[in-house]
């Protein structure tokens, strides 16, 4: 009975326009009121629904545990790198967050885009205590990836705050975040400079070197893109592995007794748009699991990477040992 009464109240409230509020909150007087109300609703709701677009175009929704919005209503969330939402967001960054406070029958919807963030500094900065049960090593968990949601539009319905839907169209009170449009429409931004791209790719190479030396298979594989055609090619005959499953099997066998690193004496990096390639020459250093070096050999490798969010993901590693001159 209580549920029926609440449903009736909500339906009636949607159909009314309490206090003569206009459906748009674009006026300068209304915006602070709307923002304050939205923060209260979001905090009271705590959890929200994240909606992304699946590969077949079907919207997919799941409950997530977000951080509280910052001053610009940017919301940080956490997930594992292998989840479907990460795959989907790498192909289509558009997303929506829906907060519903059942106690007051209020909701806030944020429409915008998500950037995937794997930078360790950002993980530490935006880490939330409530995420700890899912990530045993906290912000240092190897397969943890953050999602930075930047809103383009905020919609709110709240009887408590007298923010009501339009009585004819049922359109909720709406605020547009003009300041975020540039970040959501990347073609409007100037492309990164060559020096900036080289620095980003260089850091991706160094990160790959770091995780290869740690022996953490999951961390190493997280450096690769999610495509089915990613490849890992070693220097010996038969060491050609395509696809995540094949690559993981080989890496796991290597890490049973060895750890790998590269002394990168020469690094050449180029890019075209969101695709970069690198040539690295120097030495490969092989250690046992105790850290003792047992092999050092001249080595070179080429890499192909693609931009993913604010970082770069590997599509190809091709190593080789140069012939003796």
N, C-alpha and C positions, 0 to 999 in steps of 0.2 A: 504494500500500500504506500509506504514511504517513497519507494522508487517511482511509483506512478505520479504521486504528488510532485516530486522533484522534476520529472519529465514535463508535467503540465506547466509548472512554473517557468522552466527554461523555454518551452515553446512559446508561452505567452510573452515572455520578456523579449525574445527574438523579434516577435511581431510588433513590438511597441518601440517608441522612441522617447525614452524618459527624459524629461527636462528640456526637450527641444534640442538635444545635441545633434549636430550635423554629422553625417557619415564620414566626413574627412577631417583628419586632425592636422591639416597642413598649416593652420593659423599659428603664429608664434605663441599666442596665449595658451593654446591647447597642448602643444607638444610636451612641455614639462609635466603637465598633469597625466598625459598618456604614458610617458616614460616611467613616471613614479608608479602608476598603477600597474604597468606591465611588469616591472621589477617585483612588485609584491605578489602578483599572480604566479610568476615564474618561480619565485622562492618558495611559495606555499605549495606549488605542485611538485617541486623538486625534480622528479623524473620527467622525461619528455619522450615523444615519439620522433625518431629520425626517419625521414622518407628519402630514399634515393631511387634512381632509375636503373632497373635491371637491363641485362643485355638484350632482352627481347622487347624493351620499351615498357614493360610492366612496372609500375611503381611498387616498391617494396618497403615495408615499414617494420621497425623494431623499437623496443623500449631501450633507452640509454640513460646513463647517469652523468649529466653535464656539470661542468663548473659553472659558477654564477657568471652572468654576463658582465663584461667590463664596461667602461664608460661609453663606448661606442656600440654596445650590445654585441660585441664579438663573443662567441661562446666556444670554449675549448672542450673537446671530448677525447676519450681514449678508446683504443681497440687493438686487436692483434693484426699483424700485417697480413695474415693468411685469410682473413674474413672476406665474405662476399662484398661487404660494403666498400672495402678498400679497392677491390677489383672494379666495382661499379664507378666509384668516384674518380679513378684514374682515367676512365673513359668519358665520364660526364660529371663535372664537379657540382652541378646544380643539386640543391637539397632543400628540405624544409624541416623545421622543428615545430612540433605542436606540444604546448604545455596545457594541461587541463587540471584545474583545481576543483575537485568534486564538492568540497565543503562549501564553496561560494558559487558554484556553477559558472565559473569564469574560465576563459581560455585566451592564450596568446599564441599566434602563429608567426614564425619568422621564415621568410623566404630569402634564399641567398645562394651562396656557393661555399664549398669546403676546399681548403688547401691541406694536403697531407704533409705532416711535419715529422721528420725523423732526427732532427738535429738534437744532440744530447743536451746542449745548453737550454734549448727550449723545453725539452722534456722535464728537466729539473725545475725550470721556472714555473711551469704550468701544472706540475704534478698536484693531484688532489688526494688527500688521505683516504677518501671513500673508495678509491680505486684499488687500494692495497690488496684486498682479498683475491683479486683476479691476476695480480702481477707480483709474484713472490719476491722479485728483486727490485721492486719499486720502479722509479724512473729509469733504472739501469737494465730493466728486463729487455732481453735482446729482441724479442718480437713485438715489443710495444711500439705503436705509432700513434701520434696525436692527430686530431682533426680540428682544424681552425675554421669555424663557421663564421663567415662575414655576411651580415644581413643586407639585403637590398630593400626589403619591405617588412613592416611590422603590422600585424592585424590583432585587434583586441576586442573582446566582448566581456563586459563585467557589469552586472547589475549593481554590485556594491559601489563601484566607482562611477556609476551613471554613464558608462560608456556603452551605448546601445547600438544595435544594428539599424540600418535604414529600414523603415517600416514597409517599403515597397519592394526593394531589391534584396533585403536582408544582408546587404554588404556591411561588414564590420568597420569600426573606426580604423583608419589606415594611416600609417606614416611611412613616407619614402625616405630612405637614407641616401641622400644625394652624395654624401662624402664617400660612399663605398662603391659608387658606380664604376669608377676607374679600375678598382681592384677586381671587379666582377666581369668587366669586359676587357680582357687582356689585349685584344687588337688595338685598343685606344692607347695603350702604353707603348713607349719606345722600347725596342728590343734591347736586351742587356748588351752591354759593351763586350767586345771580344775579351778584354782583360778580365771582366767579371765572370764570363763563362769559363775561361781557363782556370780561374781560381776555384769555381764551384766543382769543375770536373777533377781538378787536382785533389781537392778534398775528398771526392768520391774514390779516387785511386788510393789515397792514404787510408781511408776507412776500410776499403777492401783488404789492404795490406794488414791492417790491425786485426780484423776479425779472422783472417786466414792464419795469423799467428796465434790466435787464442784457442783454436781447435773447436770453436762453437759452430756446429754445422748450421743450426737455425739462423744464427746471426749472419753467416756467410750467404746463405740462400736468400735472406731478406734484402740483400744488396741487388738482387736480380729482379727484373720486371716480371709481371705475371703472365706474359704471353706464352703460348704453347711452343713457340719456335725459339726460345732462348737456348743458347749453346755454350758449352764449356769444353774446350779442346786442349788437351795436354800435349806434351812434346814427344811422347812415345807412340809407337804404332798401336792403333786401335783405340786410343784415348779420344774418342769423339762421342760426346754425349749431348743429346737434344731433348729438351723438355725437363721439367722440374724433377719428376720421379727418377729419371735416369741419372741426372746430375747429383741428386741427393745420395743415391746409392754409391756413386763413385767417391764423392766427398767423404761420406761416412767411413768408407774403407781406408781412405788416406789418413783420416784423423785418428784412426785407432792407434797408430804408432808415431805419427809425424805432425809437425807444425811447420807452416811455410811462411816465408816473408821474402820481400824483394828489396834489394838495394837499387833504387831508381836513379841511376847516374844521368840518364837522358830521358826527358819526357817531352814529347811533341803532341800538342792538343789542337784540334780544329773542330769547327762545328758548322752546321747549316741549320738555322732555326733551332728546333728542339731535339735535334740529333747531333751527337758529338762522337768523335773517335780519337783514340790516343795510341801513340806508339811509345813503348817504354823499353829501355835497354839498360842492362846492368848485371846484377847477380841475383840468383835465387839462393836463399839460405834455408837449409832444412835442419830442424831441431827435433830431438825426441821429446816425449811427453814431459820429461824432467827439465827441459829447456836447454839441454846440451846440444851444441852444433855438431852435426856429424857429416854434413855435406855442404859445400859451397861451389856453385858452378855458374859460368856465364849464362845469361838468360835474357830473353826478350819476349815481349808479348804485345799484342794489339787488343784494343777494347773498343766496343761500340756501346754507347749509352744513350738513353732518351730522357728528356726532362719529365719529371713526375712531381707535381707540386713545386716545392721550393728546393728540391734535390734532383739527383740523377740516378736512374736505375740501369743496371747492366743488361745488355741484350746478348753480348758476345764477349767471351774471354778466349783468346787463342795464343797459347804459349809455345815457345820453341827454343831449342838450344842451338846456337849458331855453330856452324862447322868450324873446325880448327883451320886457321889460315896458314 
